[in-house]
């Protein structure tokens, strides 16, 4: 297996991990814990009773960015798998790279906004759903860099393919 193929494999695995972590982070209600309960992006649970959170600007922005990040990550996963499975064809991964970096940027915006809103509250602790979001962030960028390097290798191989080389 060549370097290009290894980078595509690594990028696909990192992208899968990013997608799983982002979807889990977005869908679960354990972003913060407080005495008597916990809450997420969609619901707040206190003493075993969960209710929908009323609309708040920061929370709506965080939710929208997380949903978009998860969507872009899943779409880029499909595109990355297509590139990986069609090895014989010379498929470029520019759209996959853009979606992965955009997903990472949206994750960063969402998590920074949520952190700024809740970091100063007393007796509030961030929980595992929140940390899954932060964990997905570097994986998204690393997957994008893997596909970027694989694409650069493919471009350089195509550029020098017409030149006679004797080694």
N, C-alpha and C positions, 0 to 999 in steps of 0.2 A: 504494500500500500504506500503510495507516494505521499509527499508532504501536503499537496493540495487536498487529497482525499482524507488525510488525517485531520486537517483543519476543518474540512466540511463536517466530518464525523463529530469532532469536538464541538463545533458550533451548533450542530443539531442537538446534541445531548445537553449542552448548556441552555439552548433555547427551550427544550422540553422541560428542564428544571425551572426555568424562568416562568414558563406558562403555568405549570402546576402551582408554584409558590404564589404567583400573582392571583390566580383564580381562588385559591384557598384563602389568601389574605382578604380579597374583596368580598367573598361570600360569607365569611364567618363573623361572629359577633364578639370577638375577644380582642379588640383593639386596646381597650383600657379596662382596668379593674379598679373598683372603688369599694369601700365598705358596703357590704350587702348586695353586690352585684357586679355586672360588667356591661360593656356596650361596644358596639361596632359602628359601622357606617350606616346601617339600616335600622337596627333595633337597640333598645336599651333594656336590660333585664335587671330587675331588682327583686330580691327575695323570691326568686323562682317564677316571677311573672314578667313576660316580655311584652313590650309595646313599641310601636313605631316611633322613631325620633321625629319631632317636628322639623320642618325645613329650616336650615340655617345656611347662610352663604358659604362659610368655610367648609362645612361638612358636605354641602352639595358640590362644591368645587373638587373636594377630595374624592368623593364618590364618582363623579364624572371622569376625572383623570384616571382613577383606578380601573373603571370599566373600559375606557379607551385603551389603556396600557395592556389590559388582559386581552382585549380584542386584537390589537396589533401584534401582540406576542403569539397568539394562536394562529393568526393569518401568516405571520412570518415562519412559524413552525411548519405549516403546510407547504409554503414556498421552499423552505430549506430542505424538507423531505423530498420534494420533487427534484431539486438540484442533486441531492445525494443519490436518489434512485436512478436517475437518467445520466449515468456516468459517461456513456459514450458521446453524448451530445455536449456541445460547448455552451452550456447555459450560464449566463451571467447572474450574479447574485446582488445586483445593485438595489433592487426593491426590498429584498430581505434585509440588507444592511440598513437601509433607511428606516424600515419599520422597527427593527431592533433598537436602533439608537433613539427613535421617537418614543418607543415604549419606555426605555430607560429614562428619558427626559420627563415624560408624564409621571412616571413613578416618583422621580425626584421632586417634582412640583407638588404632587399629592401628599407625599410623606412629610416634606418640609412644612407645608401649610398646616397639616394636622398636628405636627410637633409644636409649631409656634402657637397654635390655639390651646393645646392641652398641657404643655410642659410646665406651666406655672401654677397649675391647680394643685392644691394640697390634698394629700391622701388619694391621689390618683396615680396608678402605676400602669405603664404600657405593658401589654401582654403579647402572647405569641402570634396572633394575627398581624399585629403591627410589625413585629420583628420579621415575619415572613416577607412582608413587603420590602423591608430594607434589605433582606437577604436576596431577593429577586433582582434588585438594582444592579449590583456588580455582575451578576450572571448575564443580564441582558446586554450590558456593554461588552463583556468578554465574548459572548456569542457573536455580536456584531463585528468585533475585531477579528475573530476567527474567519468569518465569511469574507471580511475585507481582505485579509492576507491571502486567502485562497483565490479570491478574484484577481488580486495583483499578480499572483503566480500564473494564473491562466492568461492574463493579458501579456505578461512578459514572454510566456511560451509561444503565444500566437504571434508576437511581434518578431521574434527571432526565427520562426519556423521557416521563413523563406531564404534565410542565409545559409550558405554551405559551411558547415562546421566540421573540421577534422580534428579529432583529438586522439 
